[in-house]
Amino acid sequence: MVELYSKHVFHIAYSVLHDSKEAEDAAQEAFVQVYKSLPQYRNEGFKTWLSRIALHKALDIKRKQDRRPTELVDVAQTLAHFPTRDEDMLSRLIREERNVELSEKISQLPQQHRDIIRAYYMQGKTYDQIADETQVALKTVESRLYRARQWIRNHWKEEEWQ
């Protein structure tokens, strides 16, 4: 019976679960259920009966997956964001190192330039947000940012700020 219907049962389970390991488990549970339920079988079309059991087993597994705690899903999503290749890891390390170097360089700026550069470039704030927080006019924010950029151009080597 298993040899004859295993592919059929697997395909039913896979169509619900979309995961081969889970589909194999569902198929195995379906055949165990069929074996246990053979005394109650009423000669109504074996393949249809088997298909219905397989479908219900797959749906049970699907429901269990949906009820898993969100923590497990969050861990899976977090792991998915990790780089998978050495090149990606190297790129990330280089970027982090450049960010540390840039933060050190910015900390050496005069105070009025440091604050405006951090707010605009590091924190991603708009001119309006900076003006509201510092309680200065919008044009003042624009001119301070302009002066900060000028200071950087005049005091840093070009390769340091590109």
Secondary structure, DSSP 4 states (H G I P E B T S, - for coil): -HHHHHHHHHHHHHHHH--HHHHHHHHHHHHHHHHHHGGG--SS-HHHHHHHHHHHHHHHHHHHHHTS-HHHHHHHHHHHTS--SHHHHHHHHHHHHHHHHHHHHHHTS-HHHHHHHIIIIIS---HHHHHHHHT--HHHHHHHHHHHHHHHHHHS-HHHH-
